[in-house]
Amino acid sequence: DDLAELDARVSVCRACPRLVQWREDVAVGKRKSFADQPYWGRPIAGWGVAEPEILIVGLAPAANGGNRTGRVFTGDRSGDWLFAALHRVGLANQPTSEHAGDGLQLIRTRMIAAVRCAPPLNKPTPSERDTCAPWYRSELELVLPSTRAIICLGKFGYDALLAGLIALGADVPRPRPKFGHGVEYRILTPYGEVTVLGCFHPSQQNTFTGKLTEAMTDAVLTRAKELSTG
Ligand code: SF4
């Protein structure tokens, strides 16, 4: 199908020399605790159901997380936090994400990253973001018809989403609403209406400091679930 074809094409992309080098160096070097595991070391396609009602968008895969497991938002602390929450609200079949063969499945949900290769220090450059944007837009276009709620994890994911929606002809309010946790508004797209929800990124910087709590995470996911059934 179209998504499978897109996944196949993105999985061999080498358009960003710095990111290609980094994703492959990390995969060869491996973190000690994962020394016995294979690393994906390539671009990360979207992951989850093919016709999602809920879309979760983020920044980029982590070097020893998604870049190892081949699935965005799994295999690192952010993924642990997110999947525990997804499981609590009934959007994942299990609360943990360890490796590619762990049986984890998303329910009614799909996840995509704005930049598909792990960047050093989790920071893609603006030019890397722009180079990857067509992959992101293509996937958005394929999943928007079924999507009712889009959760943006962090400001980078939020900005990339709005840029992608504008490029696809969506009616994004001007000035663009500012990113924040709990921000919620509707956008009319050529594929139907979606509600955009802001959520602080579940990085340790936010979860260790209490900026993002379990209750706050659950509230956003629950809201997305309500919107998707409404
Ligand atoms: Fe290709 Fe995107 Fe990876 Fe750059 S970040 S190499 S555009 S998949």
Residues whose N, C-alpha, C, O or C-beta is under 5 A from the ligand:
A	BS01	SF4	V10 C13 R14 A15 C16 L19 P43 V115 R116 C117 E128 T131 C132
